[in-house]
Amino acid sequence: MTTIIDLFENSVRKYSNNPFLREKKTDKYEFLTYGEVLEQTKTLAAGLISLKIKKEDRLALLSEGRNYWVMSELAILYAGAINVPLSVKLDAGTDLKFRLEHSGAKIIIVSNAQAHKIRLIKKDLPNLEKIIYLDPQDTYEKDELFIDDVFSLGTEYLKSYKDDFEKTKSSIKPNDLANISYTSGTTADPKGIMLTHRNYTANVEQACSLMDIPDTYKTLLILPLDHSFAHTAGIYSFMAYGASLAFIQSGKTLMETLKNIPHNIKEIKPNLLLSVPALAKNFKKNIEKGILDKGATAENLFNFALKLAYSYNKDGFNKGGILHFWKKPLLNLFDKILFSKIREGFGGELEFFIGGGALLDIELQRFYYAIGMPMFQGYGLSESAPIISSNSMKKHKLGSSGYLVTNLDLKICDDDSNELPVGEKGEIIVRGENIMVGYWKNENATNETLKDKWLYTGDLGYMDKDGFLYVLGRFKSLLIGNDGEKYSPESIEEALVEQSKFIDQVMLYNEQNPYTIGLIVPSKEALRRYLKENNLTFETEQGQKLALTKIQQEIDEYKKGGKYVGMFPERWLPAATAIVGEPFSEENKLINSTLKMVRGKIVEYHTKKLDYLFTPEAKEITNSNNLDEISRF
């Protein structure tokens, strides 16, 4: 059993001179070695101790990815305290205030881009004693410091109290809390997930049983560092093996920062990237646009090469075979003239992505596999620190969530917690050293989720005969027919969005009703172009009806006579659909910070629309409600 401090110092002993953290503040990336990060971390930790931080105090960290994020978390842990990592997407008034108040954070370490949020609410936070800024400020109030001041305090402290510092460090045990990591609060108030040092170090050991991370590997951390996936699979897994982390160059605005991503990827030349579906789709769109810009010949050649690769690769684990051997030389040629050029846009050294955070559409997986940068689906929850399973270069089956990490027990259970046989669907339940202690100050939620050390994930899934886990969606988001039959809507929603340029977002709903209904956020721009091709606009009733009919045709492709017939049982496809003009977004709280729909809030927000969809007239998509909605486009 080890602590995060043990994990880090063991790597410093082995890889002292290896680059660890890379940051671009001016015109090029500069790195700090493992040895340099250790020295700075100790000084920062000593500075925190001199500010009267003691064991089990909570300190919050609110910043974009940078060297100081990692050093700040490590320093908090060296001081024996607990880090409360916060998403930069949180608004000050409710989300941020709740987490700081609930955790009882004494100090917050904050970047300049986030500082205004803390100034707005600090008077409402009686436990908050100090604010430490990662960037210089024009003026400081008496309870505010610049991080350089904390380093200076640490230098002085170590001159006189080095033995005390070592005693504090030695007092930290594997079962001490390292983090309180808050959920996105999709149903009620966010829950503070309590994770120990050992939860993290166990999960690093488990994750590294799935794949190798050589000490020469580099990654660019695109996901926010408070995201549990980036935290463990990025920071701690790379740290354990002496590998290197780089951060996106911060711009003056969020848009400027996002625009830096493709340039930073080319500069860092990562070997592995961590991704979520939203990012994966964005990368794919950019690749396809690049091909489209080269003209019809290039596009046709690319599509032919893709189809050939799909037929050869199949589901990954079963690719090739005697009947397909003739395709290999042709694929090698296409790889040389097409796919390798695409990979150069990702630095040319990228071996694979790991996808997490939500389910990756299988077509997305096949696409990246075909162009030689496999995107392997993984699965986990923050409550499990987070990694439970993943596909990898060693072993993979596209469409699955991979095989289990070592030293983890998993069972699939029915509603009464009875274990089900291989192939049968039920709730995924896991047990291991990576499972959280519980939820901070929330005994009821802890008792509902943890039973006899088993974590009830709330996810629906099954194990196949080859030992691959399939995750089908959230139990709480299941469609439930009036006969009690259940079905996960996420694959249908994903397909409708992925396969139709006219549909941007969709949420299906069935709560023991006679049929399934849906809310659809259309692509206004795609519909506008479609109407223009037909010499119509949204201003006329004819145009409105044509646009609505087009959306219905996209849904009907999955029904009898459609090109996707049989992909999903027809009873779970929407029999009635409401058009929604306002997208589900973080601003209106209808998607959370991990870009997942907050179904309960969407249902509440659109109650009238959903009620109307169960009336006879609503089954005709060109009903008066939809015509009224689309006329505003």
Secondary structure by P-SEA (a helix, b strand, c coil): cccaaaaaaaaaaaccccccbbbbcccbbbbbcaaaaaaaaaaaaaaaaaacccccbbbbbbccccaaaaaaaaaaaaacbbbbccccccccccaaaaaaaaacccbbbbcccaaaaaaacccccccccbbbbcccccccccccccaaaaaaaaaaaaaccaaaaaaaaaaccccccccccccccccccbbbbbbcaaaaaaaaaaaaccccccccccccccccccccccccccaaaaaacbbbbbbccccccaaaaaaaaaaaaaaacccbbbbcaaaaaaaaaaaaaaaaaacaaaaaaaaaaaaaaaaaacccccccccccccaaaaaaaaaaacaaaaaaaacccccbbbbccccccaaaaaaaaaacccbbbbbbcccccccccccccccccccccccccccbbbbbbcccccccccccccccccccccccccccccaaaaaaccccccccccccccccccbbbbbcccccccccccccbbbbaaaaaaaaaaacccccbbbbbbccccccccccccaaaaaaaaaaaaccccccaaaaaaaaaaaaaaaacccccccccccccccccccbbbbbcccccccccccccccccaaaaaaaaaaaaaaaaacccccccccaaaaaaaaac
